[in-house]
Every structure is written in structure tokens, then in C-alpha cells.
Amino acid sequence: MVDSHQHFFDELNWFDEEHCTRMDDELRWARSECPVVHTNYDGGMHVVTRYDDLRAVAEHPDVFSSSMPGVNQVPVALPPLDLDPPLHRDFRTFLNRPFSRASLSRYQPVIEQLADDLIDGFVEDGRVEFVSRFAIPFTAGSLAKVVLDDDNEDRLRRAIDAVTAVSVDNSPESFGVVAGIAAELMAERESTGAVRDDFLQSLVDATVEDGRPLTQTERLGVVTVLLLGGLDTTRGALAYIGRYLAEEPGMEERLRRPDWTKRDLDELLRFTSTVSVMGRLVTKDNDLLGVPLKAGDRLAVHWRSGNRDESKFDNPDRLDFERSRNPHAAFGIGIHRCLGQHFARLQLEIAVNRLLARLTNFRIASGTAVKEAAGISIGAPEEMHLAFDHVATPAAATVAEGQR
């Protein structure tokens, strides 16, 4: 039996559909028997599976560098994702403010309007392919409005279309279009001297190290990181929630409660863990994880596995909204804890509240099956046809409306 499990990891392909289907079971074995398990994937790496080991990695950036943040080689710079201290600290200093909950709150009305406009497009049909007609355009549109905040409506529409294209095909060309719009906006800010209190202005004004401004490569790298980090992950979490509304008894009633985001959202994030795995590079020989590691070794830090660690969470393989503590790693741990966590929470809160303000009795549409994604967002629905009814009573609508 051990040989079969080790064979799985020897031959592991993070993007293989069959391997992704088996991943949670195999990670359960690894946590129990071989918590830092080796795989031959992409030249070889060690997969870190236990929560406490993941924390050890996160707390020692001098030993476990973020300079290789993916499980595949990344050909472009991705600051601050691929930075270590002290430069990482400089980037987070100017990025934390525009992505704080307080700064993001100004966008709540336009994101709510985006959700309502999308719902308008299918509400009378009584059914919707949820991922392509709601989850993707909602997360892409929200990201475009926050990252590429622009008073020019034509250019903003181009930006939304471009970010949506990134979400759908993830090609270098689609990233290039977004980068071009971002560069155009930043150049305009610099040439006119116009000052705004938003994300792009923080890039224009930022200085790092000994006071030097960001290079154009660094500026566009930050934009790329936000696209990579903010599209698939939030879309995946939203698609998961749509599925649970359709399949989990009592879920709709839970998420209609005004305070559902205070605890229930964290359990949904822990359980879905759409940011499932990231990379690290060992910089010094060490045995901090209980196995000998050499400088130059690569690690795959498996946040999803940590969120299913039986030593940290009771009954980790089921949704349990009554957990008294939930120190989940859905946004990572340590200095690289997700920059966009408040933005992700805001989007999920708005999307669910606006859906439940108008729709009820969600179910998987008759004659359809959910198609699940392979890759980093393990198991997230990538095609899912939902049927629904209009909100049944004025009272239900009033409750949902009160959550806005």
C-alpha cells in the first residue's frame, strides 16, 4: 500500500484530472505517513503537507525563499509574490493600504451594481451556467474596477473585457492587453500630474529600497500578480459556494443570516482552499521539517492539505460551521499572507448577498452534471448549470437586502 501511495507522488502531475481527483486522499496518507513527501514533478520537489510544517516554512523566509512561487517555473517577475525580505516588506508597505477593507469599501456600490446587472441577464430564464455567466464576469469585472479604476468608461470596458479574457484563456496575449491598459493609465497619471487615492496611484508614487521608484517591469509585475491571484481563486470559491447552495441542505438558510461572513465564510474558505499549493526554494541546508533538505531543493507548500490536517482541525473533511477556532491557511500564512484577502471576502459577501436577495431554491439543473477543474484550484466547478426560483417571499428579500 505504501508503494502505491509513493508511486502516486513519484508520478504526480498537478494538472492531471485523475491525479486531482485522488489528491485529497493521497495527501491524507502523506500527512499520516510521510508528511514531507518527494515528487518527481518538474525535476523534483518536496510536498509539505502538515499545518505545523507549513507554518515553519512561512516563518523562515530566510531558509525557504519565495523566489520560485509556483510549482512550475515562472518566466516573469511577480512582485511581491516572488520577493523575500527586506524588499518584500517595502512592496507590502505601499500595497497594503489600497487593499485594506477600509479602502476597498468605496467600491462596494459599483461591485453590487455589477452583480445585479449580471443577475438581470439570466434571472428570467430560471437557470444559468453559473461559472461563465456569473462567477467569471463578476470576479473579472470587480478586479478591473478596483485595479484599473478609470473614469473613462470606454477604456474601463476594454479593461473589463481584457481581464475577463485573462480569466478565460490565461494566455500571454491576454495578460499583455491588461498590462498595456495599466501602463497607459500610469503614464497618464505621471504626465498630467493627476493624483488619485487608488491602487495605480500607489504604484506611481511608490519607492523601495533606498528611495528609488518602481521600474515599469515591477509595476506591471504587481498588476500581473493581482490578476493571477484574484481571478481563478475567487472565481473558484464563488463557484464552490454556488454548488453548496444547490447541494448542501440548509446552506441557503445559513447564508441568508446577516452575520454569515463572520464565521461561515471562513469555514467555506478553509474547506475549499482554492489557493491550494505554492512553491518555495530552499536556500540553506536544514532539517527544520524533519527531513534533510539541501540548498536548491524546491518545495510545494500545500495549503489545502494544511487546512485538512487532522491534528489541527476536528473532522477536517467536512464543512463544520460550529468550529470555535478556525486558523485556516486559505490565504496562506506569514509575510506572504494574501494581499487580496479583504478584496476576496468583499466580493464573496456581495455576490452571495445579491444572489440571495433575488433567487432561491438553488439546484443543479436537470440533465446536467458539474464539471470540476483540475490544477491548482482542485475540484472547483468550471461548468455548472443551476436552476433556481425567484425569492419566494418579501420577507426573504428584505433580509437579503438588509445585508447590503
C-alpha positions as a Markdown table, in Angstrom:
| # | Residue | x | y | z |
|---|---|---|---|---|
| 1 | Met | 0.0 | 0.0 | 0.0 |
| 2 | Val | 2.8 | 2.4 | 0.8 |
| 3 | Asp | 4.3 | 1.7 | -2.6 |
| 4 | Ser | 1.1 | 2.7 | -4.3 |
| 5 | His | 0.9 | 6.0 | -2.5 |
| 6 | Gln | 4.5 | 6.8 | -3.1 |
| 7 | His | 4.1 | 5.9 | -6.7 |
| 8 | Phe | 1.3 | 8.4 | -6.9 |
| 9 | Phe | 3.6 | 11.2 | -5.7 |
| 10 | Asp | 6.5 | 9.9 | -7.9 |
| 11 | Glu | 4.3 | 10.4 | -11.0 |
| 12 | Leu | 2.3 | 13.4 | -9.7 |
| 13 | Asn | 1.1 | 15.9 | -12.2 |
| 14 | Trp | -0.6 | 18.8 | -10.5 |
| 15 | Phe | -2.7 | 19.5 | -13.7 |
| 16 | Asp | -3.8 | 15.9 | -14.4 |
| 17 | Glu | -7.6 | 15.4 | -13.9 |
| 18 | Glu | -7.2 | 11.9 | -12.4 |
| 19 | His | -4.5 | 13.0 | -10.1 |
| 20 | Cys | -6.5 | 15.9 | -8.9 |
| 21 | Thr | -9.5 | 13.6 | -8.1 |
| 22 | Arg | -7.2 | 11.5 | -5.9 |
| 23 | Met | -5.3 | 14.4 | -4.4 |
| 24 | Asp | -7.1 | 14.8 | -1.1 |
| 25 | Asp | -6.9 | 11.0 | -0.3 |
| 26 | Glu | -3.2 | 10.9 | -1.2 |
| 27 | Leu | -2.4 | 13.9 | 0.9 |
| 28 | Arg | -4.3 | 12.3 | 3.9 |
| 29 | Trp | -1.9 | 9.4 | 3.6 |
| 30 | Ala | 1.1 | 11.7 | 3.3 |
| 31 | Arg | 0.2 | 13.7 | 6.5 |
| 32 | Ser | 0.0 | 10.4 | 8.4 |
| 33 | Glu | 3.0 | 8.5 | 7.0 |
| 34 | Cys | 5.3 | 10.8 | 5.0 |
| 35 | Pro | 4.4 | 14.5 | 5.7 |
| 36 | Val | 7.3 | 15.8 | 3.5 |
| 37 | Val | 6.9 | 13.6 | 0.5 |
| 38 | His | 9.0 | 13.7 | -2.6 |
| 39 | Thr | 7.7 | 14.0 | -6.2 |
| 40 | Asn | 9.5 | 13.9 | -9.5 |
| 41 | Tyr | 7.3 | 16.6 | -10.9 |
| 42 | Asp | 9.2 | 19.2 | -13.0 |
| 43 | Gly | 12.6 | 18.0 | -11.9 |
| 44 | Gly | 11.7 | 17.1 | -8.4 |
| 45 | Met | 10.3 | 18.8 | -5.3 |
| 46 | His | 9.2 | 18.0 | -1.7 |
| 47 | Val | 5.5 | 18.4 | -0.9 |
| 48 | Val | 4.8 | 19.9 | 2.6 |
| 49 | Thr | 1.5 | 18.6 | 3.9 |
| 50 | Arg | 1.1 | 19.2 | 7.6 |
| 51 | Tyr | -0.2 | 22.5 | 9.0 |
| 52 | Asp | 2.7 | 23.0 | 11.5 |
| 53 | Asp | 5.3 | 22.3 | 8.8 |
| 54 | Leu | 3.6 | 24.8 | 6.6 |
| 55 | Arg | 3.8 | 27.4 | 9.4 |
| 56 | Ala | 7.5 | 26.6 | 9.9 |
| 57 | Val | 8.1 | 27.3 | 6.2 |
| 58 | Ala | 6.2 | 30.5 | 6.3 |
| 59 | Glu | 8.0 | 31.7 | 9.4 |
| 60 | His | 11.5 | 31.2 | 8.0 |
| 61 | Pro | 11.7 | 33.1 | 4.7 |
| 62 | Asp | 15.5 | 33.3 | 5.1 |
| 63 | Val | 15.6 | 29.5 | 4.7 |
| 64 | Phe | 12.6 | 29.0 | 2.4 |
| 65 | Ser | 12.6 | 31.6 | -0.3 |
| 66 | Ser | 9.6 | 32.8 | -2.3 |
| 67 | Ser | 11.8 | 33.5 | -5.3 |
| 68 | Met | 10.2 | 30.5 | -7.0 |
| 69 | Pro | 6.5 | 30.9 | -6.0 |
| 70 | Gly | 4.9 | 28.4 | -8.4 |
| 71 | Val | 5.1 | 24.6 | -8.8 |
| 72 | Asn | 6.1 | 25.3 | -12.3 |
| 73 | Gln | 8.9 | 27.6 | -13.4 |
| 74 | Val | 7.6 | 31.2 | -13.7 |
| 75 | Pro | 9.2 | 33.1 | -16.6 |
| 76 | Val | 8.3 | 36.7 | -15.4 |
| 77 | Ala | 8.8 | 38.7 | -12.3 |
| 78 | Leu | 5.8 | 38.6 | -9.9 |
| 79 | Pro | 6.4 | 41.1 | -7.1 |
| 80 | Pro | 5.7 | 40.9 | -4.2 |
| 81 | Leu | 4.8 | 37.2 | -4.5 |
| 82 | Asp | 8.4 | 36.3 | -5.5 |
| 83 | Leu | 10.2 | 38.6 | -3.1 |
| 84 | Asp | 11.9 | 38.0 | 0.2 |
| 85 | Pro | 12.6 | 40.4 | 3.0 |
| 86 | Pro | 13.6 | 43.2 | 3.1 |
| 87 | Leu | 12.4 | 44.1 | -0.4 |
| 88 | His | 9.1 | 42.2 | 0.1 |
| 89 | Arg | 8.4 | 44.5 | 3.1 |
| 90 | Asp | 8.9 | 47.6 | 1.0 |
| 91 | Phe | 6.3 | 46.4 | -1.5 |
| 92 | Arg | 3.7 | 45.4 | 1.1 |
| 93 | Thr | 4.1 | 48.8 | 2.8 |
| 94 | Phe | 2.6 | 50.6 | -0.1 |
| 95 | Leu | 0.3 | 47.8 | -1.3 |
| 96 | Asn | -1.5 | 47.0 | 2.0 |
| 97 | Arg | -3.3 | 50.3 | 2.1 |
| 98 | Pro | -5.2 | 50.2 | -1.2 |
| 99 | Phe | -6.2 | 46.6 | -0.5 |
| 100 | Ser | -7.4 | 47.3 | 3.1 |
| 101 | Arg | -11.1 | 46.7 | 3.9 |
| 102 | Ala | -11.5 | 50.5 | 4.5 |
| 103 | Ser | -10.0 | 51.4 | 1.1 |
| 104 | Leu | -12.0 | 48.8 | -0.7 |
| 105 | Ser | -15.3 | 49.8 | 0.8 |
| 106 | Arg | -15.7 | 52.7 | -1.6 |
| 107 | Tyr | -16.1 | 50.2 | -4.4 |
| 108 | Gln | -18.9 | 48.3 | -2.7 |
| 109 | Pro | -21.7 | 50.1 | -4.6 |
| 110 | Val | -20.2 | 49.5 | -8.0 |
| 111 | Ile | -19.5 | 45.9 | -7.3 |
| 112 | Glu | -23.1 | 45.4 | -6.1 |
| 113 | Gln | -24.3 | 47.0 | -9.3 |
| 114 | Leu | -22.1 | 44.7 | -11.3 |
| 115 | Ala | -23.7 | 41.7 | -9.5 |
| 116 | Asp | -27.2 | 43.0 | -10.1 |
| 117 | Asp | -26.6 | 43.6 | -13.8 |
| 118 | Leu | -25.3 | 40.1 | -14.3 |
| 119 | Ile | -28.3 | 38.6 | -12.4 |
| 120 | Asp | -30.6 | 40.7 | -14.6 |
| 121 | Gly | -29.1 | 38.9 | -17.6 |
| 122 | Phe | -30.4 | 35.5 | -16.5 |
| 123 | Val | -33.0 | 35.9 | -13.8 |
| 124 | Glu | -36.0 | 35.4 | -16.1 |
| 125 | Asp | -34.5 | 32.2 | -17.5 |
| 126 | Gly | -34.8 | 30.3 | -14.3 |
| 127 | Arg | -31.4 | 28.7 | -14.8 |
| 128 | Val | -27.8 | 29.8 | -15.6 |
| 129 | Glu | -24.4 | 28.3 | -16.4 |
| 130 | Phe | -23.1 | 29.8 | -13.2 |
| 131 | Val | -19.4 | 29.9 | -13.9 |
| 132 | Ser | -19.3 | 31.6 | -17.3 |
| 133 | Arg | -22.3 | 33.9 | -16.8 |
| 134 | Phe | -21.8 | 34.9 | -13.2 |
| 135 | Ala | -18.6 | 33.8 | -11.4 |
| 136 | Ile | -16.2 | 34.7 | -14.2 |
| 137 | Pro | -17.6 | 38.1 | -15.3 |
| 138 | Phe | -18.3 | 39.1 | -11.6 |
| 139 | Thr | -14.7 | 38.5 | -10.4 |
| 140 | Ala | -13.1 | 39.8 | -13.6 |
| 141 | Gly | -15.3 | 42.9 | -13.6 |
| 142 | Ser | -14.7 | 43.6 | -9.9 |
| 143 | Leu | -10.9 | 43.2 | -10.4 |
| 144 | Ala | -10.9 | 45.6 | -13.4 |
| 145 | Lys | -12.9 | 48.2 | -11.5 |
| 146 | Val | -10.5 | 48.1 | -8.4 |
| 147 | Val | -7.1 | 47.5 | -10.1 |
| 148 | Leu | -7.7 | 49.7 | -13.2 |
| 149 | Asp | -10.1 | 52.2 | -11.7 |
| 150 | Asp | -10.8 | 54.6 | -14.5 |
| 151 | Asp | -13.3 | 57.4 | -15.2 |
| 152 | Asn | -13.0 | 56.7 | -19.0 |
| 153 | Glu | -16.0 | 54.4 | -19.5 |
| 154 | Asp | -14.8 | 53.1 | -22.9 |
| 155 | Arg | -11.3 | 52.3 | -21.5 |
| 156 | Leu | -12.8 | 50.7 | -18.4 |
| 157 | Arg | -15.0 | 48.5 | -20.6 |
| 158 | Arg | -11.9 | 47.5 | -22.6 |
| 159 | Ala | -10.2 | 46.7 | -19.2 |
| 160 | Ile | -13.1 | 44.5 | -18.1 |
| 161 | Asp | -13.1 | 42.7 | -21.4 |
| 162 | Ala | -9.3 | 42.2 | -21.2 |
| 163 | Val | -9.4 | 40.9 | -17.6 |
| 164 | Thr | -12.2 | 38.6 | -18.5 |
| 165 | Ala | -10.1 | 37.2 | -21.3 |
| 166 | Val | -7.3 | 36.6 | -18.8 |
| 167 | Ser | -9.7 | 34.6 | -16.7 |
| 168 | Val | -11.0 | 32.5 | -19.6 |
| 169 | Asp | -7.8 | 31.7 | -21.5 |
| 170 | Asn | -4.9 | 32.8 | -19.3 |
| 171 | Ser | -2.7 | 33.4 | -22.3 |
| 172 | Pro | 0.4 | 35.7 | -22.6 |
| 173 | Glu | -1.5 | 37.8 | -25.1 |
| 174 | Ser | -4.4 | 38.4 | -22.8 |
| 175 | Phe | -2.1 | 39.4 | -20.0 |
| 176 | Gly | -0.3 | 41.8 | -22.4 |
| 177 | Val | -3.6 | 43.6 | -23.2 |
| 178 | Val | -4.2 | 44.3 | -19.5 |
| 179 | Ala | -0.6 | 45.3 | -18.9 |
| 180 | Gly | -0.9 | 47.7 | -21.8 |
| 181 | Ile | -4.0 | 49.4 | -20.3 |
| 182 | Ala | -2.3 | 49.6 | -16.9 |
| 183 | Ala | 0.8 | 51.2 | -18.5 |
| 184 | Glu | -1.4 | 53.7 | -20.4 |
| 185 | Leu | -3.2 | 54.7 | -17.2 |
| 186 | Met | 0.0 | 55.1 | -15.1 |
| 187 | Ala | 1.7 | 57.1 | -17.9 |
| 188 | Glu | -1.4 | 59.4 | -18.0 |
| 189 | Arg | -1.1 | 59.9 | -14.2 |
| 190 | Glu | 2.5 | 60.8 | -14.5 |
| 191 | Ser | 2.2 | 63.1 | -17.5 |
| 192 | Thr | -0.8 | 65.1 | -16.2 |
| 193 | Gly | 0.2 | 65.1 | -12.5 |
| 194 | Ala | -3.3 | 64.0 | -11.6 |
| 195 | Val | -3.3 | 62.4 | -8.2 |
| 196 | Arg | -5.9 | 59.8 | -7.1 |
| 197 | Asp | -6.2 | 57.7 | -4.0 |
| 198 | Asp | -6.2 | 54.3 | -5.6 |
| 199 | Phe | -4.1 | 51.2 | -6.4 |
| 200 | Leu | -2.5 | 52.5 | -9.6 |
| 201 | Gln | -1.5 | 55.8 | -7.9 |
| 202 | Ser | 0.2 | 53.7 | -5.2 |
| 203 | Leu | 2.4 | 52.2 | -7.9 |
| 204 | Val | 3.2 | 55.5 | -9.5 |
| 205 | Asp | 4.1 | 57.1 | -6.1 |
| 206 | Ala | 5.9 | 54.0 | -4.5 |
| 207 | Thr | 9.5 | 53.9 | -3.6 |
| 208 | Val | 11.5 | 50.9 | -2.4 |
| 209 | Glu | 15.0 | 50.1 | -1.1 |
| 210 | Asp | 16.8 | 53.4 | -0.8 |
| 211 | Gly | 14.0 | 55.5 | -2.2 |
| 212 | Arg | 14.1 | 54.5 | -5.9 |
| 213 | Pro | 10.8 | 54.5 | -7.8 |
| 214 | Leu | 9.5 | 51.2 | -9.2 |
| 215 | Thr | 10.6 | 50.1 | -12.6 |
| 216 | Gln | 8.0 | 49.6 | -15.3 |
| 217 | Thr | 8.7 | 45.9 | -15.1 |
| 218 | Glu | 8.0 | 45.9 | -11.3 |
| 219 | Arg | 4.8 | 47.9 | -11.8 |
| 220 | Leu | 3.4 | 45.6 | -14.4 |
| 221 | Gly | 4.5 | 42.6 | -12.4 |
| 222 | Val | 2.4 | 43.7 | -9.5 |
| 223 | Val | -0.6 | 44.1 | -11.8 |
| 224 | Thr | 0.1 | 40.5 | -13.2 |
| 225 | Val | 0.2 | 39.1 | -9.6 |
| 226 | Leu | -3.2 | 40.6 | -8.8 |
| 227 | Leu | -4.7 | 39.1 | -12.0 |
| 228 | Leu | -3.1 | 35.7 | -11.2 |
| 229 | Gly | -4.1 | 35.8 | -7.6 |
| 230 | Gly | -7.5 | 37.4 | -7.9 |
| 231 | Leu | -9.2 | 35.6 | -10.8 |
| 232 | Asp | -9.1 | 31.8 | -10.5 |
| 233 | Thr | -9.1 | 31.8 | -6.8 |
| 234 | Thr | -12.1 | 34.0 | -6.0 |
| 235 | Arg | -14.0 | 32.6 | -9.0 |
| 236 | Gly | -13.3 | 29.1 | -7.7 |
| 237 | Ala | -14.5 | 29.9 | -4.2 |
| 238 | Leu | -17.7 | 31.5 | -5.6 |
| 239 | Ala | -18.3 | 28.5 | -7.8 |
| 240 | Tyr | -17.9 | 26.2 | -4.8 |
| 241 | Ile | -20.4 | 28.3 | -2.9 |
| 242 | Gly | -22.9 | 28.2 | -5.8 |
| 243 | Arg | -22.6 | 24.4 | -5.7 |
| 244 | Tyr | -23.1 | 24.2 | -2.0 |
| 245 | Leu | -26.2 | 26.3 | -2.3 |
| 246 | Ala | -27.6 | 23.7 | -4.7 |
| 247 | Glu | -26.4 | 20.6 | -2.9 |
| 248 | Glu | -26.0 | 21.2 | 0.8 |
| 249 | Pro | -29.2 | 21.1 | 2.8 |
| 250 | Gly | -29.7 | 24.2 | 4.9 |
| 251 | Met | -26.9 | 26.1 | 3.1 |
| 252 | Glu | -29.2 | 28.8 | 1.7 |
| 253 | Glu | -30.8 | 29.4 | 5.1 |
| 254 | Arg | -27.3 | 29.8 | 6.7 |
| 255 | Leu | -26.1 | 32.2 | 4.1 |
| 256 | Arg | -29.2 | 34.4 | 4.5 |
| 257 | Arg | -28.2 | 35.2 | 8.0 |
| 258 | Pro | -26.9 | 38.8 | 8.3 |
| 259 | Asp | -23.7 | 37.7 | 10.1 |
| 260 | Trp | -22.8 | 34.7 | 7.9 |
| 261 | Thr | -19.5 | 36.2 | 6.9 |
| 262 | Lys | -18.2 | 36.4 | 10.5 |
| 263 | Arg | -17.7 | 32.6 | 10.8 |
| 264 | Asp | -19.3 | 30.7 | 7.9 |
| 265 | Leu | -17.2 | 32.3 | 5.3 |
| 266 | Asp | -14.0 | 31.2 | 7.0 |
| 267 | Glu | -15.2 | 27.6 | 7.1 |
| 268 | Leu | -16.1 | 27.8 | 3.4 |
| 269 | Leu | -12.7 | 29.2 | 2.6 |
| 270 | Arg | -10.9 | 26.5 | 4.7 |
| 271 | Phe | -12.8 | 23.7 | 3.1 |
| 272 | Thr | -12.5 | 24.9 | -0.5 |
| 273 | Ser | -8.9 | 26.2 | -0.3 |
| 274 | Thr | -8.8 | 27.4 | -3.9 |
| 275 | Val | -5.2 | 28.6 | -3.4 |
| 276 | Ser | -4.2 | 25.0 | -2.8 |
| 277 | Val | -0.4 | 24.9 | -3.4 |
| 278 | Met | 2.6 | 27.3 | -4.0 |
| 279 | Gly | 6.3 | 26.9 | -4.4 |
| 280 | Arg | 9.4 | 27.8 | -2.2 |
| 281 | Leu | 13.1 | 27.4 | -2.8 |
| 282 | Val | 15.4 | 26.1 | 0.0 |
| 283 | Thr | 18.3 | 28.5 | 0.5 |
| 284 | Lys | 20.3 | 26.7 | 3.2 |
| 285 | Asp | 20.8 | 23.1 | 4.2 |
| 286 | Asn | 18.4 | 22.3 | 7.1 |
| 287 | Asp | 16.2 | 19.7 | 8.7 |
| 288 | Leu | 13.5 | 22.1 | 10.1 |
| 289 | Leu | 10.8 | 19.9 | 8.6 |
| 290 | Gly | 12.2 | 16.7 | 10.0 |
| 291 | Val | 13.9 | 15.6 | 6.8 |
| 292 | Pro | 17.3 | 16.7 | 5.4 |
| 293 | Leu | 16.9 | 19.5 | 2.8 |
| 294 | Lys | 19.6 | 20.9 | 0.7 |
| 295 | Ala | 20.1 | 24.4 | -0.7 |
| 296 | Gly | 18.5 | 24.5 | -4.1 |
| 297 | Asp | 15.7 | 22.0 | -3.2 |
| 298 | Arg | 12.2 | 23.0 | -4.2 |
| 299 | Leu | 9.1 | 22.8 | -2.0 |
| 300 | Ala | 5.4 | 22.6 | -2.8 |
| 301 | Val | 3.7 | 24.1 | 0.2 |
| 302 | His | 0.2 | 22.6 | 0.2 |
| 303 | Trp | -2.1 | 25.0 | 2.0 |
| 304 | Arg | -5.2 | 22.9 | 1.2 |
| 305 | Ser | -3.5 | 19.9 | 2.9 |
| 306 | Gly | -2.8 | 22.0 | 5.9 |
| 307 | Asn | -6.5 | 23.0 | 6.0 |
| 308 | Arg | -7.4 | 19.3 | 6.1 |
| 309 | Asp | -4.8 | 18.4 | 8.8 |
| 310 | Glu | -6.5 | 16.2 | 11.4 |
| 311 | Ser | -4.1 | 17.3 | 14.1 |
| 312 | Lys | -5.2 | 20.9 | 13.6 |
| 313 | Phe | -8.9 | 20.6 | 12.7 |
| 314 | Asp | -11.5 | 18.2 | 14.0 |
| 315 | Asn | -13.4 | 16.4 | 11.2 |
| 316 | Pro | -11.4 | 18.4 | 8.6 |
| 317 | Asp | -13.0 | 16.7 | 5.6 |
| 318 | Arg | -16.5 | 18.1 | 6.2 |
| 319 | Leu | -18.0 | 21.5 | 6.5 |
| 320 | Asp | -18.4 | 22.4 | 10.1 |
| 321 | Phe | -19.8 | 25.8 | 10.8 |
| 322 | Glu | -19.6 | 25.3 | 14.6 |
| 323 | Arg | -15.8 | 25.4 | 14.9 |
| 324 | Ser | -14.8 | 27.5 | 17.8 |
| 325 | Arg | -11.5 | 28.3 | 16.2 |
| 326 | Asn | -10.6 | 28.3 | 12.6 |
| 327 | Pro | -6.9 | 29.3 | 11.9 |
| 328 | His | -7.2 | 28.2 | 8.3 |
| 329 | Ala | -4.5 | 28.8 | 5.7 |
| 330 | Ala | -6.7 | 29.6 | 2.8 |
| 331 | Phe | -4.9 | 32.9 | 2.3 |
| 332 | Gly | -1.5 | 31.4 | 3.3 |
| 333 | Ile | 0.4 | 32.1 | 6.5 |
| 334 | Gly | 3.1 | 34.6 | 7.4 |
| 335 | Ile | 4.5 | 37.5 | 5.5 |
| 336 | His | 3.1 | 36.3 | 2.2 |
| 337 | Arg | -0.5 | 36.0 | 3.5 |
| 338 | Cys | -2.6 | 37.0 | 0.6 |
| 339 | Leu | -2.6 | 40.7 | -0.3 |
| 340 | Gly | -6.1 | 40.4 | -1.7 |
| 341 | Gln | -7.8 | 38.6 | 1.2 |
| 342 | His | -10.1 | 41.6 | 2.0 |
| 343 | Phe | -11.0 | 42.0 | -1.6 |
| 344 | Ala | -11.8 | 38.3 | -2.0 |
| 345 | Arg | -14.0 | 38.4 | 1.2 |
| 346 | Leu | -15.8 | 41.6 | -0.1 |
| 347 | Gln | -16.5 | 40.0 | -3.5 |
| 348 | Leu | -17.9 | 36.8 | -2.0 |
| 349 | Glu | -20.0 | 38.7 | 0.5 |
| 350 | Ile | -21.5 | 40.9 | -2.2 |
| 351 | Ala | -22.0 | 38.1 | -4.7 |
| 352 | Val | -23.8 | 35.8 | -2.2 |
| 353 | Asn | -25.9 | 38.6 | -0.7 |
| 354 | Arg | -27.1 | 39.9 | -4.2 |
| 355 | Leu | -27.9 | 36.4 | -5.4 |
| 356 | Leu | -29.9 | 35.6 | -2.3 |
| 357 | Ala | -31.7 | 38.9 | -2.5 |
| 358 | Arg | -33.4 | 37.8 | -5.7 |
| 359 | Leu | -33.1 | 34.0 | -6.1 |
| 360 | Thr | -33.9 | 30.9 | -4.0 |
| 361 | Asn | -34.2 | 27.1 | -4.2 |
| 362 | Phe | -31.0 | 26.6 | -6.0 |
| 363 | Arg | -30.4 | 23.2 | -7.5 |
| 364 | Ile | -28.3 | 21.5 | -10.2 |
| 365 | Ala | -30.3 | 21.8 | -13.4 |
| 366 | Ser | -32.0 | 18.6 | -14.6 |
| 367 | Gly | -30.0 | 16.6 | -17.1 |
| 368 | Thr | -26.7 | 18.3 | -16.3 |
| 369 | Ala | -23.6 | 17.4 | -14.3 |
| 370 | Val | -21.0 | 19.6 | -12.7 |
| 371 | Lys | -17.6 | 19.6 | -14.4 |
| 372 | Glu | -14.8 | 20.1 | -12.0 |
| 373 | Ala | -11.4 | 21.8 | -12.6 |
| 374 | Ala | -8.0 | 20.2 | -12.5 |
| 375 | Gly | -4.9 | 22.1 | -11.4 |
| 376 | Ile | -4.2 | 24.4 | -8.6 |
| 377 | Ser | -7.9 | 25.1 | -7.8 |
| 378 | Ile | -8.7 | 21.4 | -7.1 |
| 379 | Gly | -12.3 | 20.4 | -7.7 |
| 380 | Ala | -13.7 | 23.9 | -8.2 |
| 381 | Pro | -16.6 | 23.8 | -10.6 |
| 382 | Glu | -15.7 | 25.0 | -14.0 |
| 383 | Glu | -19.1 | 24.3 | -15.6 |
| 384 | Met | -22.2 | 24.1 | -13.6 |
| 385 | His | -25.8 | 24.7 | -14.7 |
| 386 | Leu | -28.0 | 25.9 | -11.8 |
| 387 | Ala | -31.8 | 26.2 | -11.7 |
| 388 | Phe | -33.5 | 28.5 | -9.3 |
| 389 | Asp | -36.7 | 30.3 | -8.3 |
| 390 | His | -37.4 | 33.9 | -7.6 |
| 391 | Val | -37.2 | 34.8 | -3.9 |
| 392 | Ala | -40.4 | 33.3 | -2.5 |
| 393 | Thr | -41.5 | 36.0 | 0.0 |
| 394 | Pro | -41.0 | 39.7 | 0.5 |
| 395 | Ala | -39.6 | 38.9 | 4.0 |
| 396 | Ala | -36.8 | 36.8 | 2.5 |
| 397 | Ala | -35.9 | 39.6 | 0.1 |
| 398 | Thr | -35.9 | 42.2 | 2.9 |
| 399 | Val | -33.5 | 40.1 | 4.9 |
| 400 | Ala | -31.1 | 39.7 | 2.0 |
| 401 | Glu | -31.4 | 43.4 | 1.1 |
| 402 | Gly | -30.5 | 44.3 | 4.7 |
| 403 | Gln | -27.2 | 42.6 | 4.2 |
| 404 | Arg | -26.1 | 45.2 | 1.6 |
